[in-house]
């Protein structure tokens, strides 16, 4: 099955839509409160890149390259045999594509030469910082980000370019707004609690920096991955046309298909957690080191500890203590985070 065909193995339940939203009035409060994927149709339809894309791939590529100043970018190239799916090799000992530093104009020229080829190689430029590599692009192609939460948490704006490609299901640790500008995209999304049913792969290497599902969505092997049927039942699908934008919360798994001969997307990542907090991914790795292989009885006891200290109300562990005695149990601020990090490093280095 090509990336341009609907996937009969994925639930057709559509992502909810909010219609008639003005480009300068995105309802960020509602999106963050609801914490569910949401399509806002046509919000980016008047962007110059979207308009160029309506004229065709060549016009869109020419428009993008107007802003390029020559800094090398990461290009990911796969043989026609991978069908656009960036993944592992057959032995899961390496990756099924090549990564190289490329000149964007030369790389898009290679892609342009294969626009009409049904068996084209896969060309992909992912998560490329707009302000660094395409300065000036955001002057006319940008969301209105005047919500107070962005004053302290400015989103990272990136561009994604390529032909018919598949980004295997994975999660990000930030909230995301994806703006489909050129070509069509299909997002298949899963809530975080579906992690076990998506059969995550190795922690490293990974195709794009995050753990990915080992299930081939084009032809799911339910004999090998039987619980994927449960994930599929919980899936939501977003079919995006040029100008549409999609919000989805942090830690939602998303499988992304770019469906045309040339596709361009801009996305915004942000997190509202204080910057001094450490990454929960580091906590997960340390838990593997310290907890995962302990006896089950101990693990259940530690589950109760974590429920009390971490996953329950954040003010409960210190509520009965004098303020001067609360130490790391008090609400964290930047100095407290530094002290706690130093304490942890000292214990890890014993």
N, C-alpha and C positions, 0 to 999 in steps of 0.2 A: 504493500500500500504506500503510495506517495504521501508526502506531507500535505499535499493540497486536497486530499480526500478526507471526508468525515470519518472518524474512527468509530465503528459500530460497537467497540468494546467499552466505550466510555459513556456513562450516564448522560443523557441529553438535558438533564435539569439545568436550566439556564441561570446564570448569575443575575441577581436583581439589577434593575435599571432605575435611574432617576432621570426623568425627562425634563427638558426645558430649563436646564441649569445654565445661567449665563457664565461666560468665561471668567468674569471677574467676581463671581459669587459662589465658588465651590463650597459646599457645606461641610467644611472640615470638622466642625464640632459634631455633627451628626455621624460622619464617617468614623471618627475616632470613638464615639460613644457606642455605635452599633457593632463595630469590630467584625464586619463581614464584607466579603468582596462586593463591589458595586461598580457598575458601568455608568459613565456619564457620556451620553452620546453627543458627538459633534463639538465638544469643548475646544478642540484644537483644529477645527476645520478651516479656520481663517489664517493659520500660520503660513508664512511663505513657503516653507518646505512642503507642507501638505498640498498647497496649490501647485507647486512645481511637480509633485508626484502625479497629480491629475493629468499632466501633460505627457507623462511617461517616465520610465526609469532613467533615460539619458538626461532629461531635464533635472530630475531630482539629484542625480550624482553630480552634475555640473554645479547645482546650487550649493551642495555641501562643500565641494572643493573650493568654492570662493573663499571659505574661511580657513582653509588649511594652510599652515605656515611651515610645514616640512618636518615636524618632529615625528620620529618613528612611532608606530603603534603596533599592538599585538594583533597579528592575523592568524586565524585558525583555519587550516585547509584540510579537507577530508576527501578521500577518493570517492568516485561515484557510487561504489559498492556499499558505502555506509548509509545511503539513502538520506543523508542530511542529519543523521542521529549521532551527535557527539557523545561518545561513550568509551568503553574499554575495548581492548582487543579480546579475542576469543578466550584467552586464558586469564583474563583480568590481571595480567601482569604489567600492562602498559595501556596506553590510550590509542584509539583508532584514528587519530588525526595528528597533524604536525602543527606546532606553534612556532612562529617566527616573528622577528621584528621586521616590519615592512614600512615602506612609504605608502601612505594612504592613497595617493593618486595612482601609483602603480598597481596597488592591490585592487582597487575598484576598477581599474582598467582590465585586469584579468577577469574579474567578475563580469564586467560589461561584455567581454568577448564571448561569454557563454550564456547570455541572456535568453537565447532562443533554443538552447540545447536541452533536450529532455533528459539526457544522461550527464549533466554537468557535474563537475566537482563541487564540493560544498565550500563556500567562502563565508567567513564569519569574522566580524570585528565586534567584540563584546565589551560592554562597560568601559567606554572610553570617555574620560572626563572632558566635558564640553568646554569649560573655561580654559583648560590647559591646551587642548589640541585643536579646538575650533573657536578661537577667541572672536567675539562679536556675534556669534550665532544666536545667543540668547537675547540680544537686543530686540529682535523681532519674533523669536520663536521661544516663548517661555510662558509658564503658568504664572498667574497672579498669586504670589505667596505672601500675602500680608496678614496672615493669621498670627496672633501673639505667640503661639508655640514655636514658630520659626525664628523668633527674635533670638532665642538662646540655642536653637537647634536647626541651623541652616541646612536644608537638604543638599545632598550631593547629586548633581545633575550629570547624567551620562547619556551617551548615544550608542545605539546598537545597530549594526549594518550587516547585511548579508543577503544571500539568496534563499533557497528553500532549505531551512535548517530546523533542527529540533533540539531544544535545550531540555534534557531529561529532567524529570520531576525532582525538585530540590526545594530547600527553604532558605530564606534570608533572615537575618536577625533584626532587620529594620522594616518599618512600614514602607509601602511602595505605591507610587502612582506611575503607571506605564501609559505612555502616550503613543498610540499607533498613528504614524504620520504618512508612511508610504507602504503600500501593500496591505495585506490582511494578516491578522494573527489570531490564533486560537490558544487561549489559556484554559487548561484544565486544573482546577484548584481543589485542594483537600485541606480540611481543618487539621490542626496540629495533632489531635488525638488519633489520627489515622496512621501515625508513624510506623507502627508494627505491621500494618497491613500493606505498606508500600515497600517493604523489604529493602531498607537502606543498605548501600554498598560500603566499601572500605572508607575509613577515615582519611586515608591518603594512599596513593595519589587520587585526586578527584578531577573530573573533566574541567571544572570551572571554579574550583575553590571551595565548593560546598559538597557535602555528601549527597549522592543521587540515588534514586530508586533503581533497583536492578531489573525491574519489570519493563519489558518492551511493550509500550502501549499500543504499538501497531498490531501486535499479535500476542496478547498476554498468554503465557503458559500457566494455566490454572492448576495443572498437575504439579508444577514446581512451586508456584506461588499462589496457593489456594485462597489465602486471605485477601488477595487483591480484589476478589469479588465484593468484599465488604467495603473496601476503599472506593471502588467504582460506584457503589450505591450511594456513597456520601459525597461524590464529586459534584462540582459545579463547573459549568463550561461557559466561557466568555468568548463570543465571536466578535472580533473587533474589525471595523472598517476604518479607512483613513480619517483621522479627525477625532476618533473615539478615545476616551481615556478610561483606565481601569484602576481602581483603588483596591488593594488587599492588605490585610494586616501582617505584621511581623509573624514569622514562624508558620505561616500557611504554606504548604507545599504547592508548587506550581510547575506545570509541564507546559512548555511554550513552543508552539509551532509557527514559524514564519512561512507563509503559504504562497508567495509569489516569487517571480524571477528576481526582483529586487525589493527589499524591505528595509525600512528605517523606523526606529523607535527611540524615543527619549524617555528616560525614567528618572524619578526623584526618589531617593532613599532618605529616610530620617528616622530618628529614634528620640523619644521624649524622656528617656532615662537620663539622669545626671551624667555628665561626661566622666566624672571621677569613679564611677562604678566600673568594676572589672567585667570582662566578658563572661557570660554564663557558659560559653563553650569551654573556657578554661576550667570552670567548676566541674563540668561534665568529665573532662579528661582526668582531673584529680580524683573524682569519685570513682573512676575506673581503677585508678591506682590504689585507692584506700578502702573502697567499699564493695565493689562488684563481686569479688571472689571470696568474700567472707561467708561463713555458714548462714543458712537461711534465717535461723532464729535471730542471729545478730543483725542481719539486714532488716528484718521486720522491726527490731528495736530501734535501729537507726532511722527507719522510716518515721517512727513516732517522734524522734528527736527533730528531724527535718520539718515535719508538720508543725511542731511547736515553734521552732526557732526561725524557720524560713517561709513556709507556705501558709502559715496562719496569719492572724492580724500582726502587723509589724510592731505594734506598740505593746503587745501582750507580754513578751518575755521580760521587759524592763518595768512594767507598770507597778510592781510591788516593791521596787528597789529605790533607795534614796538616789537622787539625781547624781550625786558625786560618785556613786558606786556603779553606775550603769556601764561605763566603758564602751566596748563595741556593741553592746545591746542598745545603746541610744541611737536615735536617728543619725544616719551617716551624713557628714559633710565632707568637704575636700580634705581638711586636716585629719579628720577621723579615718577617712579612707587610706591616707598615707600611713597612719599608725598601724592600721589593721594589715595593710600590705606588708609593712616591715615585719610585723609579728609573724605573718604567714611565711615570708621568705626565710626568716630565722629558723622556723621549725622545719621547713623543707630542706634547709642546708645543714641540718645537724649531722 
